[in-house]
Amino acid sequence: MSDQEARVVAQVDKRLFVGGEWRDADSGATFEVEDPSTREVLCEVADAGKEDALAALDAAHRAQPSWARTAPRERSEILYRAYGLLMERQEDLAVLMTLEMGKPLAEAKGEIAYAAEFFRWFAEEAVRIEGGFSTSPDGKSRFLVMRQPVGPCMLITPWNFPMAMGTRKIGPAIAAGCTMVLKPAHQTPLSALALAGVLTEAGLPEGVLSVLPTTDPGAVTEPLLGDGRVRKLSFTGSTAVGRKLLEQSAGQVLRTSMELGGNAPFLVFDDADLDAAVDGAMLAKMRNIGEACTAANRIYAQSGIAEEFSERLSARMGALRMGRGLDEGVEVGPLIDDKARDKVQRLVDDAVGRGASVLVGGGPGDGPGHFYRPTVLANVPFASELSTTEIFGPVAPVLTFETEEEAVRAANDTEFGLVSYLYTRDLNRALRVSEALETGMVGLNQGVVSNPAAPFGGVKHSGLGREGGRVGIDEFLDTKYVGIGGI
């Protein structure tokens, strides 16, 4: 590591953050954090277990009553201060993220800014939590409706956006007046621990947030989900894990929000602006090295423009520079681990075995890290595994369609429904297809949909609830109705 990299890692407390204090794991256990571009060990981090989880919940439960009574403006100001601190430390936090996750530094900087925006957005929403007052239809009583914090929350975040997925959950929880226990992914604990430090400096009271890195997620999550003091679970991750967590949450009838897997179709019609469509495909496919639930997973190009679109996309993908994310000019970093790289190779091999042709890439990159070359596959059969499996890597399979009806049918032929993308110059088609696509979000002539001011979430097996936007805080609020008689 360079001097800057060593300094950035050294600045982060590697212990658990429980009830406002930094402490070792109850068992004394630690685990290693690896740089996926070199396989070198960056540091060791405390490894939480059941006793640590229960201690964190004890702290959250104790802090909940006073935190719920805290003035909305005070909660808002804490979020504003945290927003400012994230932006002041954008460079160091981005370096930290690139070290543990691998994404290019420019993208890491963008994620810090994106993450900070959730704090700014929910700082503004904290003071706009509204209820209502009305007269009953028979005029004999009054209805008072109030919004109150759900209570202690369990937050589980993934490794691919280690800072933004934290702020997207922590921001509305703070704004609503909920206490939290956060379990970050074990591959990327440093960003979450750094975030705990920022929030402490911003004035977040003791016990409101605990952060528990662990290599044994079940030891942390199962005791909490079975404890009646936890009243809310917010999870971002795979659909398979989400199903298990929903089962575990059923015993306590927990309120849940789930942002799960995706299989995003990217439709390019023959009347599309091809320059814009290729630009959009590059964003939708290669953001975060393709390791995003919103990544374009299946690219459908209408037959009249499919060949030209594929050639343009291949030229752009082939020109990307791959390497360690902290090196100058690098645009594609490593995948998170060998398991992820092996999965991508298996999917490519399956498609090629079924008749797909490799236009560019098609195999692992050089060096010790978990690299996979940016890849474009043409003539991909609809029956290939690529069409049904979330790739989570820099592979763009191009499939061909003839009619609008065929494209919509193929796009919807999946259990997932997070996001879809659509490129056309025909306004009627744009609206017609947007309505027909079975996803929670649609990128119409744009390759990125994520925005803190917009509701993020999917349908079908892609999740429950929404994060961000005006409705994002609703996931952390209960509605109470008071009937007033004798008026």
C-alpha positions as CSV (number, residue, x, y, z in Angstrom):
1,M,0.0,0.0,0.0
2,S,1.1,3.6,-0.6
3,D,1.4,6.0,2.3
4,Q,-2.0,7.5,1.5
5,E,-3.6,4.1,1.4
6,A,-2.0,3.0,4.7
7,R,-3.1,6.3,6.3
8,V,-6.7,6.0,5.1
9,V,-7.0,2.4,6.4
10,A,-5.3,3.4,9.7
11,Q,-7.9,6.1,10.3
12,V,-10.7,3.7,10.6
13,D,-11.4,2.0,14.0
14,K,-11.5,-1.7,13.3
15,R,-13.5,-2.7,16.4
16,L,-17.3,-3.1,16.7
17,F,-19.3,0.0,17.3
18,V,-21.9,-0.8,20.0
19,G,-24.0,1.6,22.0
20,G,-21.7,4.6,21.1
21,E,-18.5,2.8,22.1
22,W,-15.8,1.0,20.1
23,R,-15.1,-2.4,21.5
24,D,-13.6,-5.8,20.6
25,A,-15.9,-8.7,19.7
26,D,-17.1,-10.6,22.8
27,S,-15.2,-13.6,21.6
28,G,-12.1,-11.7,20.6
29,A,-12.4,-12.9,17.1
30,T,-11.3,-10.9,14.0
31,F,-11.3,-11.5,10.3
32,E,-9.2,-10.2,7.4
33,V,-10.3,-7.6,4.8
34,E,-8.8,-8.2,1.3
35,D,-8.0,-5.8,-1.5
36,P,-9.7,-7.7,-4.4
37,S,-7.3,-6.2,-7.0
38,T,-4.2,-7.7,-5.4
39,R,-5.5,-10.2,-2.9
40,E,-3.4,-8.5,-0.2
41,V,-4.8,-8.2,3.3
42,L,-5.6,-4.6,4.2
43,C,-6.3,-5.2,7.9
44,E,-8.2,-7.2,10.4
45,V,-11.6,-6.3,11.8
46,A,-13.5,-7.4,14.8
47,D,-15.8,-10.3,14.1
48,A,-19.2,-10.0,15.8
49,G,-21.2,-12.8,17.3
50,K,-24.5,-13.4,19.1
51,E,-23.5,-11.7,22.3
52,D,-22.4,-8.6,20.4
53,A,-25.7,-8.5,18.5
54,L,-27.7,-8.7,21.7
55,A,-25.6,-6.0,23.3
56,A,-26.2,-3.8,20.3
57,L,-30.0,-4.4,20.5
58,D,-30.0,-3.7,24.2
59,A,-28.4,-0.3,23.4
60,A,-30.9,0.4,20.6
61,H,-33.8,-0.5,22.9
62,R,-32.6,1.7,25.7
63,A,-32.0,4.7,23.3
64,Q,-35.3,4.4,21.4
65,P,-37.7,6.3,23.7
66,S,-35.5,9.4,24.1
67,W,-34.4,9.3,20.4
68,A,-38.1,9.2,19.3
69,R,-38.8,12.3,21.4
70,T,-35.8,14.2,19.9
71,A,-37.0,17.2,18.0
72,P,-37.2,16.7,14.2
73,R,-35.0,19.7,13.6
74,E,-32.3,18.2,15.8
75,R,-32.4,15.0,13.9
76,S,-32.3,17.0,10.7
77,E,-29.2,18.9,11.8
78,I,-27.3,15.7,12.6
79,L,-27.9,14.5,9.1
80,Y,-26.9,17.9,7.6
81,R,-23.6,17.8,9.6
82,A,-23.0,14.2,8.5
83,Y,-23.6,15.2,4.9
84,G,-21.0,17.9,5.2
85,L,-18.4,15.6,6.8
86,L,-18.8,13.0,4.0
87,M,-18.3,15.6,1.3
88,E,-15.3,17.1,3.2
89,R,-13.7,13.6,3.3
90,Q,-14.8,12.4,-0.1
91,E,-11.3,11.7,-1.3
92,D,-10.2,9.6,1.7
93,L,-13.5,7.7,1.9
94,A,-13.3,7.0,-1.8
95,V,-9.8,5.6,-1.5
96,L,-11.0,3.4,1.4
97,M,-13.9,2.1,-0.6
98,T,-11.7,1.3,-3.7
99,L,-9.3,-0.6,-1.5
100,E,-11.9,-2.9,0.0
101,M,-14.3,-3.2,-2.9
102,G,-12.2,-2.6,-6.0
103,K,-14.3,-0.1,-8.0
104,P,-12.3,2.7,-9.9
105,L,-11.6,5.7,-7.7
106,A,-13.7,8.0,-9.9
107,E,-16.7,5.8,-9.3
108,A,-15.9,5.6,-5.6
109,K,-15.9,9.4,-5.4
110,G,-19.2,9.4,-7.1
111,E,-20.6,7.0,-4.6
112,I,-19.5,9.1,-1.7
113,A,-21.4,12.1,-3.2
114,Y,-24.4,9.9,-3.9
115,A,-24.3,8.5,-0.3
116,A,-24.1,11.9,1.2
117,E,-27.1,13.0,-0.8
118,F,-29.3,10.5,1.1
119,F,-28.3,12.3,4.3
120,R,-29.1,15.7,2.8
121,W,-32.4,14.5,1.4
122,F,-33.7,12.9,4.6
123,A,-32.4,15.9,6.6
124,E,-35.1,17.8,4.7
125,E,-37.7,15.1,5.1
126,A,-37.2,14.8,8.9
127,V,-39.0,18.1,9.5
128,R,-41.9,17.2,7.1
129,I,-43.4,14.2,8.8
130,E,-47.1,15.0,8.7
131,G,-50.3,13.5,10.2
132,G,-53.8,14.7,9.8
133,F,-57.1,15.9,11.4
134,S,-60.5,15.4,9.9
135,T,-64.2,15.0,10.8
136,S,-65.9,11.6,10.7
137,P,-68.5,11.2,8.0
138,D,-71.4,11.3,10.5
139,G,-69.9,14.4,12.2
140,K,-70.0,12.9,15.6
141,S,-66.2,12.4,16.2
142,R,-62.8,13.6,14.9
143,F,-60.0,11.6,13.4
144,L,-56.4,12.5,14.5
145,V,-53.7,10.7,12.5
146,M,-50.1,10.8,13.7
147,R,-46.9,9.3,12.4
148,Q,-44.5,7.7,14.8
149,P,-41.1,5.9,14.5
150,V,-41.4,2.1,14.0
151,G,-38.8,1.5,16.7
152,P,-35.4,-0.4,16.7
153,C,-34.4,-1.5,13.2
154,M,-32.1,-4.2,11.8
155,L,-30.3,-2.9,8.7
156,I,-28.4,-5.3,6.4
157,T,-26.3,-3.9,3.5
158,P,-24.4,-5.4,0.6
159,W,-20.7,-5.1,-0.5
160,N,-21.3,-3.5,-3.9
161,F,-22.2,0.0,-2.7
162,P,-20.8,-0.1,0.8
163,M,-21.4,3.5,1.7
164,A,-24.5,4.4,-0.3
165,M,-26.5,1.4,0.8
166,G,-25.8,2.4,4.4
167,T,-26.8,6.0,4.1
168,R,-29.9,5.0,2.1
169,K,-31.2,3.1,5.2
170,I,-29.6,5.1,8.0
171,G,-30.8,8.4,6.6
172,P,-34.6,7.8,6.8
173,A,-34.2,5.8,10.1
174,I,-32.5,8.8,11.7
175,A,-35.0,11.2,10.2
176,A,-38.0,9.1,11.5
177,G,-36.5,8.7,15.0
178,C,-35.6,5.0,14.9
179,T,-32.6,3.4,16.5
180,M,-30.6,0.9,14.4
181,V,-28.3,-2.1,14.3
182,L,-26.3,-2.2,11.0
183,K,-24.7,-5.4,9.7
184,P,-22.5,-4.6,6.7
185,A,-21.2,-7.2,4.3
186,H,-18.0,-8.9,5.6
187,Q,-16.2,-8.1,2.3
188,T,-16.5,-4.3,2.9
189,P,-16.8,-3.4,6.6
190,L,-14.4,-0.5,6.5
191,S,-16.8,1.9,4.8
192,A,-19.5,1.1,7.3
193,L,-17.2,1.6,10.3
194,A,-16.0,4.9,8.8
195,L,-19.6,6.0,8.5
196,A,-20.2,5.2,12.2
197,G,-17.3,7.5,13.0
198,V,-18.7,10.3,10.8
199,L,-22.2,10.1,12.4
200,T,-20.7,10.1,15.9
201,E,-18.8,13.2,15.0
202,A,-22.0,14.7,13.6
203,G,-23.6,14.3,17.1
204,L,-25.6,11.1,16.8
205,P,-26.5,10.1,20.4
206,E,-25.1,6.9,22.0
207,G,-27.1,3.8,21.2
208,V,-28.9,5.1,18.1
209,L,-26.6,3.3,15.8
210,S,-24.4,0.1,16.2
211,V,-22.3,-1.4,13.5
212,L,-21.5,-5.2,13.6
213,P,-19.2,-6.6,10.9
214,T,-19.3,-10.4,11.0
215,T,-18.3,-13.5,9.0
216,D,-21.2,-15.3,10.5
217,P,-24.4,-13.4,9.5
218,G,-26.7,-15.9,11.0
219,A,-25.2,-15.5,14.5
220,V,-26.0,-11.7,14.3
221,T,-29.3,-11.6,12.4
222,E,-31.2,-14.6,13.7
223,P,-31.2,-13.7,17.4
224,L,-32.3,-10.1,16.6
225,L,-35.0,-11.1,14.1
226,G,-36.4,-13.5,16.8
227,D,-36.3,-10.8,19.5
228,G,-39.6,-8.9,19.8
229,R,-37.7,-5.6,20.5
230,V,-36.7,-5.4,16.8
231,R,-39.6,-3.9,14.9
232,K,-38.2,-3.4,11.4
233,L,-35.9,-5.2,9.0
234,S,-34.4,-3.4,5.9
235,F,-32.3,-5.7,3.7
236,T,-30.5,-5.2,0.4
237,G,-29.0,-8.3,-1.2
238,S,-29.9,-11.4,-3.1
239,T,-33.4,-12.8,-3.5
240,A,-32.4,-16.1,-2.1
241,V,-31.2,-14.5,1.2
242,G,-34.2,-12.2,1.2
243,R,-36.6,-15.2,1.2
244,K,-34.8,-16.7,4.2
245,L,-34.9,-13.4,6.1
246,L,-38.6,-13.0,5.4
247,E,-39.2,-16.5,6.8
248,Q,-37.2,-15.6,10.0
249,S,-39.1,-12.3,10.2
250,A,-42.5,-14.0,10.2
251,G,-42.3,-15.2,13.8
252,Q,-42.3,-11.6,15.1
253,V,-44.4,-10.3,12.2
254,L,-41.6,-7.8,11.5
255,R,-42.2,-5.0,9.2
256,T,-39.8,-5.6,6.3
257,S,-38.4,-3.8,3.2
258,M,-36.4,-5.8,0.7
259,E,-34.3,-4.6,-2.2
260,L,-33.4,-7.9,-3.9
261,G,-32.0,-9.2,-7.1
262,G,-32.6,-7.9,-10.6
263,N,-32.5,-9.2,-14.2
264,A,-32.8,-5.8,-16.0
265,P,-33.8,-5.8,-19.7
266,F,-32.4,-3.0,-21.9
267,L,-34.5,-2.5,-25.0
268,V,-33.2,-0.7,-28.0
269,F,-35.8,0.0,-30.8
270,D,-34.8,0.7,-34.4
271,D,-35.9,4.3,-34.1
272,A,-33.6,5.0,-31.1
273,D,-30.7,7.4,-31.1
274,L,-28.0,4.8,-31.3
275,D,-25.3,7.1,-29.9
276,A,-27.5,7.8,-26.8
277,A,-28.4,4.1,-26.6
278,V,-24.8,3.0,-26.6
279,D,-23.9,5.6,-24.0
280,G,-26.8,4.4,-21.9
281,A,-25.9,0.8,-22.3
282,M,-22.4,1.6,-21.1
283,L,-23.8,3.3,-18.0
284,A,-26.4,0.6,-17.3
285,K,-24.0,-2.3,-17.9
286,M,-20.6,-1.0,-16.6
287,R,-21.6,1.1,-13.6
288,N,-19.8,-0.5,-10.6
289,I,-18.1,-3.1,-12.9
290,G,-21.5,-4.5,-13.6
291,E,-21.9,-5.5,-10.0
292,A,-25.2,-3.8,-9.4
293,C,-28.7,-5.0,-9.1
294,T,-29.7,-2.3,-11.6
295,A,-27.2,-3.4,-14.2
296,A,-28.4,-4.1,-17.7
297,N,-28.5,-7.9,-17.7
298,R,-30.2,-8.6,-21.0
299,I,-29.8,-6.2,-23.9
300,Y,-32.5,-6.6,-26.6
301,A,-31.8,-4.8,-29.9
302,Q,-34.3,-4.7,-32.7
303,S,-33.1,-6.7,-35.7
304,G,-32.7,-3.6,-38.0
305,I,-30.0,-2.1,-35.7
306,A,-28.8,-5.0,-33.7
307,E,-25.5,-5.5,-35.7
308,E,-24.6,-1.9,-35.7
309,F,-25.5,-1.5,-32.0
310,S,-23.4,-4.6,-31.1
311,E,-20.4,-3.3,-33.0
312,R,-20.5,0.1,-31.4
313,L,-21.0,-1.4,-27.9
314,S,-18.1,-3.8,-28.5
315,A,-15.8,-1.0,-29.6
316,R,-16.6,0.9,-26.4
317,M,-16.3,-2.1,-24.1
318,G,-13.0,-3.2,-25.7
319,A,-11.5,0.3,-25.2
320,L,-12.0,0.3,-21.4
321,R,-8.9,0.1,-19.3
322,M,-8.9,-2.6,-16.6
323,G,-6.7,-2.6,-13.5
324,R,-6.4,-1.6,-9.9
325,G,-9.0,1.0,-9.1
326,L,-6.5,3.4,-7.6
327,D,-4.3,3.5,-10.7
328,E,-4.5,6.5,-13.1
329,G,-7.0,6.1,-15.9
330,V,-8.5,2.7,-14.8
331,E,-12.2,2.3,-15.7
332,V,-12.8,-1.3,-14.8
333,G,-11.7,-2.8,-11.5
334,P,-11.8,-6.4,-10.2
335,L,-14.8,-8.4,-9.2
336,I,-15.3,-8.9,-5.5
337,D,-13.8,-12.4,-5.3
338,D,-13.0,-15.6,-7.3
339,K,-16.5,-17.0,-6.7
340,A,-18.0,-14.0,-8.5
341,R,-15.5,-14.3,-11.4
342,D,-16.1,-18.1,-11.7
343,K,-19.8,-17.5,-11.9
344,V,-19.4,-14.9,-14.7
345,Q,-17.1,-17.4,-16.7
346,R,-19.7,-20.2,-16.3
347,L,-22.5,-18.0,-17.7
348,V,-20.3,-16.9,-20.6
349,D,-19.3,-20.5,-21.4
350,D,-22.9,-21.6,-21.3
351,A,-24.0,-18.9,-23.7
352,V,-21.1,-19.7,-26.1
353,G,-21.9,-23.4,-25.9
354,R,-25.4,-22.6,-27.0
355,G,-24.3,-20.6,-30.1
356,A,-23.4,-17.1,-28.9
357,S,-20.4,-15.4,-30.4
358,V,-17.8,-13.4,-28.4
359,L,-17.3,-10.0,-29.9
360,V,-14.9,-8.8,-27.3
361,G,-13.5,-10.1,-24.0
362,G,-14.8,-13.5,-22.9
363,G,-12.3,-14.4,-20.2
364,P,-10.5,-13.5,-17.0
365,G,-8.0,-10.6,-16.9
366,D,-4.3,-10.8,-16.1
367,G,-2.8,-10.3,-12.7
368,P,-3.4,-11.6,-9.2
369,G,-6.8,-9.9,-8.6
370,H,-10.3,-11.1,-9.4
371,F,-10.4,-9.5,-12.9
372,Y,-12.8,-10.3,-15.8
373,R,-12.5,-8.6,-19.1
374,P,-15.3,-6.4,-20.4
375,T,-17.3,-8.7,-22.7
376,V,-19.9,-8.4,-25.4
377,L,-21.7,-11.5,-26.7
378,A,-23.8,-11.5,-29.9
379,N,-26.5,-13.9,-31.1
380,V,-27.2,-14.9,-27.5
381,P,-30.0,-17.5,-27.5
382,F,-33.1,-16.8,-25.3
383,A,-32.6,-20.2,-23.7
384,S,-29.1,-19.4,-22.3
385,E,-28.5,-19.1,-18.6
386,L,-27.4,-15.5,-19.1
387,S,-31.1,-14.7,-19.9
388,T,-32.3,-15.9,-16.5
389,T,-29.4,-15.3,-14.1
390,E,-28.2,-12.0,-12.6
391,I,-24.7,-11.7,-14.1
392,F,-23.1,-9.2,-11.6
393,G,-20.1,-8.7,-13.9
394,P,-18.9,-6.8,-17.0
395,V,-20.7,-9.0,-19.5
396,A,-23.2,-7.6,-22.0
397,P,-25.3,-10.3,-23.8
398,V,-27.1,-8.9,-26.9
399,L,-30.3,-10.6,-28.0
400,T,-32.3,-9.7,-31.1
401,F,-36.1,-9.1,-31.4
402,E,-38.4,-8.2,-34.3
403,T,-41.6,-6.6,-32.8
404,E,-42.5,-4.5,-29.8
405,E,-44.7,-7.2,-28.5
406,E,-41.9,-9.7,-28.6
407,A,-39.5,-7.4,-26.8
408,V,-42.0,-6.7,-24.0
409,R,-42.8,-10.4,-23.6
410,A,-39.1,-11.3,-23.4
411,A,-38.4,-8.4,-21.0
412,N,-41.2,-9.6,-18.6
413,D,-40.3,-13.3,-18.8
414,T,-38.5,-13.3,-15.5
415,E,-39.3,-13.6,-11.8
416,F,-37.5,-10.4,-11.2
417,G,-38.9,-6.9,-11.6
418,L,-36.5,-4.2,-10.4
419,V,-35.6,-2.0,-13.3
420,S,-35.8,-1.9,-17.1
421,Y,-34.4,0.4,-19.7
422,L,-35.9,1.6,-22.9
423,Y,-34.5,3.6,-25.9
424,T,-36.9,5.0,-28.5
425,R,-37.8,8.3,-30.1
426,D,-41.5,7.4,-30.5
427,L,-43.3,9.1,-27.6
428,N,-46.4,6.8,-27.9
429,R,-44.2,3.7,-27.8
430,A,-42.2,5.1,-24.9
431,L,-45.3,5.5,-22.8
432,R,-46.9,2.2,-24.0
433,V,-43.8,0.1,-23.3
434,S,-43.0,1.8,-20.0
435,E,-46.5,0.9,-18.8
436,A,-46.2,-2.7,-20.0
437,L,-42.9,-3.4,-18.4
438,E,-43.2,-5.3,-15.1
439,T,-40.6,-3.5,-13.1
440,G,-40.6,-1.0,-10.2
441,M,-38.5,1.5,-12.2
442,V,-37.9,2.3,-15.9
443,G,-35.0,4.2,-17.4
444,L,-36.5,5.9,-20.4
445,N,-33.7,7.1,-22.7
446,Q,-31.3,7.0,-19.8
447,G,-29.0,4.4,-18.3
448,V,-29.1,5.4,-14.6
449,V,-32.2,5.5,-12.5
450,S,-30.8,5.7,-9.0
451,N,-31.5,9.1,-7.3
452,P,-32.0,9.9,-3.6
453,A,-35.0,12.0,-4.5
454,A,-36.8,9.1,-6.3
455,P,-38.4,6.0,-5.0
456,F,-36.1,3.0,-5.5
457,G,-37.5,-0.5,-5.5
458,G,-38.9,-3.4,-7.4
459,V,-41.8,-5.7,-7.9
460,K,-42.2,-9.5,-8.1
461,H,-39.1,-11.2,-6.6
462,S,-37.1,-8.0,-6.7
463,G,-38.4,-6.8,-3.4
464,L,-40.9,-5.1,-1.1
465,G,-41.2,-1.4,-0.3
466,R,-39.3,1.6,-1.6
467,E,-36.1,3.5,-0.5
468,G,-35.5,7.2,-1.3
469,G,-37.9,9.8,-2.5
470,R,-40.7,11.2,-0.4
471,V,-42.0,7.7,0.4
472,G,-38.6,6.4,1.6
473,I,-39.2,7.6,5.2
474,D,-42.6,5.9,5.3
475,E,-40.9,2.5,5.7
476,F,-39.7,3.7,9.1
477,L,-42.9,5.2,10.4
478,D,-46.1,3.7,11.8
479,T,-49.5,5.4,11.4
480,K,-51.6,5.8,14.5
481,Y,-55.2,6.9,14.5
482,V,-56.9,8.5,17.5
483,G,-60.7,8.7,17.5
484,I,-61.9,11.7,19.4
485,G,-65.6,11.7,20.5
486,G,-67.9,14.0,22.4
487,I,-67.2,17.1,20.2
